Amino acid sequence: MISSDIIELLNYEATRINHIDFIANDPVQFPRRFERFQDIEIVSLLSATIAWGNRTMICNNCNKMLGLMDNQPYNYVMDKGYEELPEMNIHRTFFSRNLRYFLRGLNQIYTKYDSLHDFAKSIGVSSSEFPSWKLVEEMNKVLIQANNGEKDSRCLPGNLDNTALKRINMALRWLVRDDGIVDMGVWNIIKPSQLFIPLDVHVGNVSRDLGLLTRKANDKRATIELTEVLRSIRPHDPIWYDYALFGIGINNKSTNKPV
C-alpha cells in the first residue's frame, strides 16, 4: 500500500515538471520541431536512442545528428543519404556507422509502410502485453535484414528478456501520451495505460527510496514492477509519474513532501 504522503508528493512533482518549460532542455524538443508525421517518428526514435548521459550533451548531439540529415529526416531516410555519411562520433559510443545501420532499417520500414505507426499496427503491438518490447523485437528483424544479417545493439537492444528498454519506452511516452503539454500524443495504436516507465538509474533509485520498487536491478522485471505500482495509482496514465520520478532528486530536490 502506497501512503497518501507519497502519492501527494508524486502528484505535486509530476504537475511541477510536466510543464511547457520542460521542453527547452529535454530531447523531446527535437521531434516537436517537426510537423510531418514520419519526421516526428524518426526524430523521436533517434533522439531517444542517444538520450543517455548529460542532458546538455544529448541535446547538442541531437542537433548535430539532425544537421547531418539536413533537418529533413524522412527525406534523408528515403533518399538513402546515410550511405554517404563519413565516419564520425555522434554521441559517446554511438557513431555514424550505428546511425547508418538504424536508418537502413527505417528505410525498409518506410518503403513498405506509410509510417512506423502502421508498421506497429501490422505486427499487433496494440494487443501485446509489452508493446515496446514487441515493437523492438520486430524492428530488430527488419534492421538485421537491412544490414545483411548484422546485429547492432547500439541502435536497439537485443536482450529483450532482460532490458528495461528505457530509451524506447521514453520515445513511446512522447508519441503516445496526449495531455497536450510536453508529450506529443500522435500515436493512437496503443493507449497511455499500456505504456511502461522509462527506467534508468535515477528513476530506479528514487523509486526505491520512495518504496515504489523493491527489485535492485534496473531491468525488465523492475520496469514491470514499478509500472504496475504506478498503474495502481493512476490506471489510465501511469507514466505521467515519469515526470515526478525524474524531478525528485534533480537540483537537490529531496524526497520529502513539499511544504
C-alpha positions in Angstrom: 0.0 0.0 0.0 1.4 3.4 -1.0 1.0 6.1 1.6 -1.1 9.2 0.9 2.0 11.3 1.5 3.9 9.5 -1.2 1.0 9.9 -3.6 0.8 13.6 -2.8 4.5 14.0 -3.4 4.3 12.2 -6.8 1.3 14.3 -7.9 3.0 17.5 -6.9 6.2 16.7 -8.7 4.6 15.4 -11.8 2.5 18.5 -12.1 5.5 20.7 -11.5 7.8 19.0 -14.0 5.2 18.3 -16.7 5.2 21.9 -17.9 5.9 23.6 -21.2 9.2 25.0 -19.8 10.5 21.4 -19.5 10.7 21.1 -23.3 13.6 23.5 -23.9 16.2 21.5 -22.0 15.0 18.0 -22.9 15.4 15.8 -26.1 11.6 15.9 -26.6 12.2 19.3 -28.1 13.6 17.7 -31.3 10.6 15.7 -32.5 8.4 18.7 -31.5 10.1 20.8 -34.2 8.5 18.8 -37.0 5.0 18.6 -38.4 5.3 15.7 -40.8 4.2 12.5 -39.0 7.1 10.5 -40.3 9.6 13.1 -39.3 8.2 13.1 -35.7 8.5 9.3 -35.5 12.1 9.2 -36.9 13.3 12.0 -34.7 11.6 10.5 -31.6 13.4 7.2 -32.2 16.8 8.8 -32.9 16.7 11.4 -30.1 15.7 8.8 -27.6 18.4 6.4 -28.9 21.2 8.8 -27.9 19.4 10.0 -24.7 21.9 8.9 -22.1 24.3 10.9 -20.1 24.5 14.7 -19.7 21.3 16.3 -21.0 23.2 19.3 -22.4 25.5 17.0 -24.4 22.5 14.9 -25.5 20.7 18.0 -26.9 23.8 19.3 -28.6 24.4 15.9 -30.2 20.7 15.6 -31.3 21.2 19.0 -33.1 24.4 17.6 -34.7 22.6 14.4 -35.8 19.7 16.4 -37.3 22.2 18.6 -39.1 23.7 15.6 -40.8 20.3 14.9 -42.2 19.8 18.5 -43.4 17.0 18.7 -40.8 14.8 16.6 -43.2 14.9 13.2 -41.6 12.2 11.4 -43.6 13.6 12.7 -46.9 17.1 11.7 -45.8 16.0 8.2 -44.9 14.1 7.7 -48.2 16.9 9.1 -50.3 19.5 6.9 -48.5 21.7 9.9 -47.7 23.1 8.0 -44.8 25.2 5.9 -47.2 27.4 8.9 -47.7 28.0 9.6 -44.0 31.6 10.0 -43.1 32.9 8.0 -40.1 32.4 10.2 -37.1 31.3 10.2 -33.5 27.7 11.3 -32.9 27.2 10.7 -29.2 29.5 8.9 -26.8 29.7 5.3 -28.1 27.2 6.0 -30.9 28.9 6.6 -34.3 27.8 7.3 -37.8 28.1 3.6 -38.6 25.4 3.0 -36.0 23.2 5.7 -37.4 23.7 4.3 -40.9 22.6 0.8 -39.6 19.5 2.2 -38.0 18.4 4.3 -41.0 18.8 1.3 -43.4 16.2 -0.5 -41.3 13.9 2.6 -41.2 14.2 2.9 -45.0 12.9 -0.6 -45.3 10.0 0.1 -42.9 9.0 3.3 -44.6 9.3 1.8 -48.1 6.7 -0.8 -47.1 4.6 1.2 -44.7 3.4 4.8 -44.7 4.5 5.2 -41.1 6.1 3.4 -38.2 2.7 3.6 -36.6 1.3 1.5 -39.4 4.2 -0.9 -39.0 3.4 -1.2 -35.3 -0.2 -1.8 -36.2 0.7 -4.6 -38.6 2.7 -6.5 -36.1 0.0 -6.4 -33.4 1.6 -4.0 -30.9 -1.8 -2.9 -29.6 -2.7 -6.4 -28.4 0.7 -7.1 -26.9 1.2 -7.2 -23.1 4.5 -5.5 -23.6 4.1 -3.2 -26.6 7.5 -1.6 -26.6 9.4 -4.9 -26.4 7.2 -6.3 -29.2 7.9 -3.2 -31.4 11.7 -3.6 -30.8 11.6 -7.3 -31.4 10.0 -6.8 -34.8 12.1 -3.7 -35.7 15.3 -5.6 -35.0 14.3 -8.2 -37.5 14.0 -5.5 -40.2 17.2 -3.8 -39.1 19.1 -7.1 -39.3 17.7 -8.0 -42.7 18.5 -4.5 -44.0 22.1 -4.9 -42.8 22.9 -8.3 -44.3 22.4 -10.2 -41.1 24.5 -7.9 -38.9 23.3 -7.1 -35.4 23.9 -3.7 -33.7 22.7 -3.3 -30.1 23.8 0.4 -30.1 20.6 1.1 -32.1 18.0 -1.2 -30.4 18.7 -3.7 -27.6 18.7 -7.4 -28.5 18.4 -8.8 -25.0 14.7 -8.4 -24.8 14.2 -10.8 -21.9 16.2 -8.5 -19.6 16.5 -5.0 -20.9 14.5 -2.2 -19.3 14.2 -0.7 -22.8 14.4 2.8 -21.2 15.0 4.8 -24.4 12.3 3.2 -26.5 9.8 3.5 -23.6 10.7 7.2 -23.4 10.1 7.6 -27.2 6.7 5.9 -26.9 5.9 8.2 -24.0 6.5 11.1 -26.3 4.5 9.6 -29.2 1.5 8.2 -27.2 0.8 10.4 -24.1 -1.7 13.1 -25.2 -2.2 15.6 -22.4 -1.0 18.4 -24.7 1.8 19.7 -22.5 5.2 18.0 -23.2 4.4 14.7 -24.9 3.0 14.8 -28.4 0.3 12.1 -28.5 0.5 11.5 -32.2 0.1 7.7 -32.0 -3.2 6.0 -31.2 -2.1 2.4 -31.8 -1.7 2.0 -28.1 -3.2 3.8 -25.1 -1.3 5.7 -22.4 -2.4 3.0 -20.0 -0.3 0.5 -21.9 3.0 2.4 -21.6 5.9 1.3 -19.4 8.1 3.6 -17.3 11.4 4.7 -18.9 13.6 3.2 -16.1 17.1 4.4 -15.6 19.5 4.6 -12.7 18.0 7.8 -11.3 14.4 6.7 -11.6 15.2 3.4 -10.1 17.0 4.9 -7.1 14.2 7.4 -6.4 11.6 4.7 -6.7 13.4 2.5 -4.2 13.8 5.5 -1.8 10.0 6.0 -2.0 9.2 2.4 -1.5 7.7 2.0 -5.0 10.3 -0.5 -6.2 11.9 -3.5 -4.4 13.9 -5.1 -7.2 17.6 -3.9 -7.1 18.4 -4.4 -10.8 17.2 -1.8 -13.4 15.9 -4.4 -15.8 12.7 -5.5 -17.5 11.3 -7.1 -14.3 11.9 -3.9 -12.4 10.3 -1.9 -15.2 7.2 -4.1 -15.0 7.1 -4.0 -11.2 7.4 -0.2 -11.0 4.8 0.3 -13.8 2.3 -1.9 -12.1 2.7 0.2 -8.9 2.1 3.4 -10.8 -0.9 1.8 -12.6 -2.4 1.2 -9.2 -2.4 4.9 -8.5 -3.2 6.2 -12.0 -4.5 3.4 -14.2 -5.4 5.4 -17.3 -2.0 7.2 -17.4 0.6 5.7 -15.1 3.7 7.1 -17.0 2.7 10.7 -16.1 4.6 9.8 -12.9 7.8 9.6 -15.0 8.0 13.4 -14.6 7.8 13.0 -10.8 10.5 10.4 -10.6 12.7 12.4 -12.9 12.1 15.6 -10.9 12.7 14.2 -7.4 16.3 14.4 -6.6 17.2 16.8 -9.5 18.5 20.1 -8.5 18.8 18.9 -4.9 15.1 18.2 -4.5 14.5 15.9 -1.6 12.1 13.0 -1.4 10.2 14.8 1.4 6.7 16.1 0.7 7.0 19.9 -0.2 5.5 22.3 2.2 
